[in-house]
Amino acid sequence: MAAAAITDAAGRILLSRRPSGVHQGGLWEFPGGKLEPGESAVAGLRRELEEELGIRPLRARPLICVTHAYGDRTVALDVWRVDAYQGEAHGRQGQPLVWCAVEDLPSYPMPAADRPVVAALRLPDRYLITPDPGLTPNFLAGLERSLQSGIRLVQLRGGSPPGVEPERFAREVRRLCRDHGAALLINGAPSLAQALGADGVHLPARRLLRLSERPLGARHWVAASCHDATELRQAARCLVDFAVLSPVLATSSHPGARPLGWQRFGALVRLAGMPTYALGGLGAEHLEQAKAQGALGVAAIRGLWNR
């Protein structure tokens, strides 16, 4: 199936409601539908949007591919972001439509297959992983410069500067992030992220593999570090919101790790079924290359840190 996350000039997203009496009836969804035999996703999307909404997409790019198993069927979604189109969207088949702000998407009841799509729309395309605060002079000044450059998603890793109590330091980092409208994830125990009032937790692979369920509720972000298909499957089982997949390229921080390369990275992203960031020897200059392989964006330490 092909589906569209259609945006208007205000950045709102268009949702349509499924008719009652069908699979997942009454829930809100991203417009689209089944592909015809031999039809490409782009062609199918154009046809479906004309039939359902009376619009013709002018500019679209891949957003995420999701495969979800319901009790009675499996659904594969190829979702595209459409940010330019011709015509005025209206429910040509009588279906209700609503334009909603991105931050309001979680309040609309949707099929489970759409959950990763909502996460992909809410997340930025750059994910800053901080250097070790204990080894980084003027850490807070560097973080503020990074936030001023537009970073809106931060993972705090490491401890605290010498002589600074870790909890007090983490709360200061949280304050800086909130002042700039950025989300802060703590690399560590989920209970620690809650205690510090962070926006979520980032799970190292070793912690991810010990889980049997999602460790925090829906109002917190849950992210995980993954390096192969096994870890990505575990992230999906635990309903992780997004993954960081590495290393894509050779990196000095993990000199012994064998790089995935872009081709292998892209193949794993297509299996992930969740928003995925590329990590390992990357910076903002690799954004388009990462997106071309299906990634939401890039994650980096040195490549996104403003010294």
C-alpha positions in Angstrom: 0.0 0.0 0.0 1.1 3.6 -0.7 0.2 6.4 1.8 0.8 10.1 2.0 1.7 12.4 4.8 0.4 15.6 3.2 1.4 18.9 4.6 -0.1 22.4 4.1 1.6 25.8 4.3 1.2 25.9 8.1 2.9 22.5 8.4 -0.2 20.6 9.4 -0.8 17.0 8.4 -4.0 15.8 6.6 -5.8 12.7 8.1 -8.8 10.9 6.8 -11.2 8.6 8.7 -11.8 5.1 7.7 -15.4 4.1 7.2 -17.0 1.9 9.8 -17.5 -1.7 8.9 -14.0 -2.2 7.3 -10.7 -3.3 8.8 -9.6 -0.7 11.4 -12.9 1.1 10.7 -13.5 4.5 12.4 -9.8 5.2 12.9 -7.9 8.1 11.4 -5.2 7.3 8.8 -2.8 8.8 6.3 -4.6 8.9 2.9 -3.7 6.3 0.3 -4.6 2.8 -0.7 -3.6 -0.5 -2.4 -1.3 -0.6 -5.4 -2.6 -2.2 -8.6 -0.5 -5.1 -10.1 2.7 -3.8 -11.5 2.1 -0.3 -10.3 4.9 1.7 -8.7 4.4 3.4 -5.3 4.7 6.9 -6.9 2.1 6.1 -9.6 -0.2 4.4 -7.1 0.0 7.4 -4.7 -0.8 9.8 -7.5 -3.9 7.7 -8.5 -5.1 7.2 -4.9 -4.8 10.9 -4.0 -6.7 12.0 -7.1 -9.4 9.4 -6.4 -9.7 10.1 -2.7 -8.9 13.8 -2.3 -9.0 15.4 -5.8 -5.4 16.5 -5.6 -2.3 15.8 -7.7 1.1 15.7 -5.8 3.8 17.9 -7.2 6.6 17.2 -4.8 6.9 13.9 -2.8 9.8 12.1 -1.0 10.0 8.8 0.8 9.3 9.0 4.5 9.2 5.5 5.9 8.3 1.9 5.0 6.3 -0.1 7.7 5.2 -3.7 7.8 2.7 -4.5 10.6 1.1 -7.8 11.4 -2.5 -7.6 12.7 -4.2 -10.7 14.0 -5.9 -11.4 10.6 -3.6 -9.8 8.1 -0.2 -8.1 7.5 -0.1 -4.6 6.1 2.9 -3.1 4.3 2.9 0.7 4.0 5.2 2.7 1.7 4.7 6.2 3.1 5.7 9.4 1.2 5.8 13.0 2.5 3.9 15.3 0.1 4.6 19.0 0.7 3.4 20.4 -2.6 0.2 19.5 -4.6 -2.3 20.8 -7.1 -5.9 21.2 -6.1 -7.9 21.5 -2.9 -8.1 18.4 -0.8 -11.7 17.2 -0.1 -13.2 13.8 0.7 -14.4 12.7 -2.7 -15.7 9.4 -1.2 -17.5 11.2 1.6 -14.8 10.4 4.2 -14.2 13.0 7.0 -10.9 14.9 6.8 -8.9 16.9 9.3 -5.8 19.0 9.2 -3.9 18.7 12.5 -0.6 20.0 13.9 2.2 17.5 14.0 2.4 17.6 17.8 -1.3 16.7 18.0 -1.0 13.6 15.9 -0.7 11.2 18.9 -4.2 12.3 20.1 -5.9 10.8 17.0 -6.8 7.1 17.3 -5.0 5.4 14.4 -4.2 1.8 13.2 -1.1 0.4 14.9 0.7 0.4 11.5 0.6 4.2 11.5 2.4 4.6 14.8 5.9 4.7 13.3 4.7 7.2 10.7 3.6 9.5 13.4 7.0 9.2 15.1 8.8 9.9 11.8 6.8 13.1 11.4 7.4 14.3 14.9 11.2 13.7 14.9 13.9 16.0 13.4 16.4 14.8 10.9 19.4 15.5 13.1 20.1 13.7 16.4 22.9 15.0 18.5 24.8 12.6 20.8 26.8 14.6 23.2 30.5 14.0 23.8 31.5 12.8 27.3 30.9 15.8 29.6 33.8 14.8 31.8 36.2 15.1 28.9 34.7 18.1 27.1 35.8 21.6 28.3 33.0 24.2 28.3 30.4 21.5 27.7 27.3 23.6 28.4 28.5 26.4 26.1 29.1 23.9 23.3 25.7 22.4 23.9 24.1 25.8 23.7 25.8 26.6 20.4 24.6 23.3 19.0 21.0 24.1 20.1 21.3 27.6 18.6 22.3 25.9 15.3 19.0 24.1 15.1 19.5 20.8 17.0 16.2 19.7 18.5 16.9 16.2 19.6 19.7 15.5 22.1 21.1 12.3 23.7 23.0 12.9 26.9 25.7 10.3 27.4 28.5 10.0 29.9 28.6 11.4 33.4 29.3 15.0 34.4 32.2 17.5 34.5 34.7 17.0 37.4 33.3 18.2 40.7 29.7 18.6 39.4 27.0 16.4 40.9 25.6 14.2 38.0 21.9 14.8 38.7 22.3 18.6 39.1 24.3 18.6 35.8 21.7 16.6 33.9 18.9 19.0 35.1 20.9 21.9 33.8 21.2 20.1 30.4 17.5 19.5 30.5 16.9 23.2 31.2 19.0 24.3 28.2 17.2 21.9 25.9 13.8 23.1 27.0 14.8 26.7 26.5 15.5 25.9 22.9 12.5 23.6 22.3 14.7 20.5 22.1 13.9 17.0 23.4 16.4 15.4 25.8 17.0 11.6 26.0 19.1 10.1 28.7 21.5 7.2 27.8 20.9 4.9 30.7 18.2 3.4 32.8 14.6 4.3 32.0 14.0 5.0 35.7 16.8 7.6 35.6 15.3 9.4 32.6 12.0 9.6 34.5 13.6 10.8 37.7 15.4 13.6 35.8 12.3 14.7 34.0 13.9 14.0 30.6 11.8 13.5 27.5 12.8 9.9 27.1 15.5 7.3 27.2 18.1 6.0 24.8 18.9 2.3 25.3 22.3 0.9 24.5 22.1 -2.4 22.7 23.0 -4.5 25.7 20.1 -3.0 27.7 17.7 -3.3 24.8 18.4 -7.1 24.5 17.5 -7.6 28.2 14.0 -6.1 27.8 10.8 -8.0 27.3 8.5 -4.9 26.8 8.5 -1.2 26.2 10.1 0.4 29.4 8.3 3.8 29.4 4.8 5.0 28.6 3.7 6.7 25.4 4.5 10.2 26.6 8.2 9.5 26.7 10.5 8.8 23.7 12.2 5.4 23.7 15.2 5.0 21.4 17.8 2.3 21.0 21.2 1.7 19.5 21.2 -1.2 16.9 23.9 -2.8 14.8 22.2 -5.7 13.0 18.9 -7.2 12.1 18.6 -9.1 15.4 18.8 -5.9 17.5 16.3 -4.1 15.1 13.8 -7.0 15.6 14.2 -6.7 19.4 13.6 -2.9 19.1 10.4 -3.6 17.2 9.2 -6.2 19.7 9.7 -3.6 22.5 7.8 -0.9 20.6 10.9 1.4 20.4 10.0 4.7 18.8 13.2 5.0 16.8 16.5 3.3 16.3 20.1 4.5 15.6 21.8 2.1 13.3 25.6 2.0 13.1 28.4 2.1 12.1 27.6 3.2 8.6 31.2 4.4 7.8 34.5 3.9 9.7 34.7 5.9 12.8 37.6 6.8 15.2 35.4 6.2 18.3 35.0 2.5 17.4 38.0 1.6 15.3 37.5 -2.1 15.5 33.9 -2.0 14.3 33.2 -3.2 10.7 31.3 -0.5 8.8 27.9 -1.5 7.4 28.3 0.7 4.2 25.4 2.5 2.7 24.0 -0.5 0.8 23.8 -2.8 3.8 22.5 0.1 5.9 19.7 0.7 3.5 18.7 -2.9 3.4 18.5 -3.0 7.2 16.5 0.2 7.4 13.9 -1.3 5.0 13.5 -4.2 7.5 13.4 -1.9 10.6 9.8 -0.7 10.3 10.6 2.3 12.5 12.3 5.7 12.0 16.0 5.1 11.9 19.0 7.4 12.1 22.3 6.7 10.4 25.4 6.9 12.7 29.1 6.4 12.3 31.5 8.7 10.6 28.7 11.0 9.6 27.6 14.7 9.8 25.0 17.0 8.5 26.6 16.8 5.0 25.5 13.2 4.8 21.8 14.0 5.4 20.6 13.6 1.8 22.6 10.4 1.3 21.1 8.9 4.5 17.6 9.8 3.5 18.2 8.3 0.0 18.7 5.0 1.9 15.5 5.3 3.8 16.9 6.9 7.0 15.0 9.6 8.8 18.3 11.5 9.2 21.7 11.3 10.8 23.0 11.0 14.4 26.4 12.1 15.3 28.7 13.3 18.1 31.6 15.3 16.4 29.6 15.8 13.2 26.8 17.8 15.0 28.6 19.2 18.0 29.5 22.9 17.9 32.8 23.4 19.7 
